[in-house]
Amino acid sequence: MAIGKIEGKIGLALMERPIDRAKRDTNGRFINEPGSMADSPICVKFSTEVDELLRSLPSRSDKIRQWVIEGLEREGLLTREP
């Protein structure tokens, strides 16, 4: 969060968050858009060796997500539109 001086006082700068840009229905509920994330994560445990390797990745969430999607496509369970 950005911090800046406003009239000699320290204050928080207003920043737009992704959630602020999310579309909502007439009742204020979020509308799922293509490519949007699910409401809750799927958590799994791995062996110690695999866990250490995964945790060493710089963008592990993105990489694990990519591998899962590729596996689902390879198994014929997911077809992405071009």
C-alpha positions as CSV (number, residue, x, y, z in Angstrom):
1,M,0.0,0.0,0.0
2,A,1.4,3.4,-0.9
3,I,2.0,5.9,1.8
4,G,2.3,9.6,1.1
5,K,2.3,13.0,2.8
6,I,-1.0,14.9,2.6
7,E,-0.8,18.5,3.9
8,G,2.1,17.6,6.2
9,K,0.4,14.5,7.5
10,I,1.1,10.9,6.6
11,G,-1.8,9.2,4.9
12,L,-2.6,6.2,2.7
13,A,-2.8,6.9,-1.0
14,L,-5.9,5.6,-2.6
15,M,-5.2,2.8,-5.0
16,E,-7.7,0.9,-7.3
17,R,-7.8,-2.8,-6.4
18,P,-8.8,-5.6,-8.9
19,I,-11.9,-6.2,-6.7
20,D,-13.0,-2.6,-7.3
21,R,-13.1,-3.3,-11.1
22,A,-15.0,-6.5,-10.8
23,K,-18.5,-6.6,-12.3
24,R,-21.5,-6.9,-10.0
25,D,-25.1,-7.8,-10.6
26,T,-28.1,-5.6,-9.5
27,N,-27.9,-7.0,-6.0
28,G,-24.2,-6.2,-5.7
29,R,-22.9,-9.8,-6.0
30,F,-19.8,-10.5,-8.1
31,I,-20.4,-11.8,-11.6
32,N,-18.1,-14.6,-12.6
33,E,-16.3,-13.7,-15.9
34,P,-14.5,-16.1,-18.2
35,G,-11.1,-16.9,-16.7
36,S,-12.0,-15.7,-13.3
37,M,-10.9,-17.6,-10.2
38,A,-13.1,-19.9,-8.1
39,D,-14.3,-18.7,-4.7
40,S,-12.1,-21.1,-2.7
41,P,-8.8,-22.9,-3.4
42,I,-8.3,-26.6,-3.7
43,C,-5.6,-27.6,-1.3
44,V,-3.4,-30.7,-1.6
45,K,-0.4,-32.2,0.2
46,F,2.7,-33.5,-1.6
47,S,5.6,-35.6,-0.5
48,T,8.4,-33.7,1.3
49,E,10.6,-33.9,-1.8
50,V,7.9,-32.5,-4.2
51,D,6.8,-29.9,-1.6
52,E,10.4,-28.5,-1.3
53,L,10.7,-28.4,-5.1
54,L,7.3,-26.6,-5.6
55,R,8.1,-24.1,-2.8
56,S,11.3,-23.2,-4.5
57,L,9.5,-22.0,-7.7
58,P,9.3,-18.2,-8.1
59,S,5.7,-18.2,-9.2
60,R,4.5,-21.5,-7.7
61,S,0.8,-20.8,-7.8
62,D,0.8,-19.8,-11.5
63,K,3.1,-22.8,-12.4
64,I,1.0,-25.4,-10.5
65,R,-2.2,-23.9,-12.0
66,Q,-0.6,-24.2,-15.5
67,W,0.5,-27.9,-14.9
68,V,-3.0,-28.8,-13.6
69,I,-4.7,-27.2,-16.6
70,E,-2.2,-28.9,-19.1
71,G,-2.9,-32.3,-17.4
72,L,-6.7,-31.9,-17.6
73,E,-6.4,-31.0,-21.3
74,R,-4.1,-34.0,-21.9
75,E,-6.6,-36.3,-20.2
76,G,-9.4,-34.8,-22.4
77,L,-11.2,-33.5,-19.4
78,L,-10.8,-29.8,-20.3
79,T,-11.1,-28.1,-23.7
80,R,-10.2,-24.4,-23.9
81,E,-11.7,-22.2,-26.6
82,P,-9.1,-20.6,-28.8
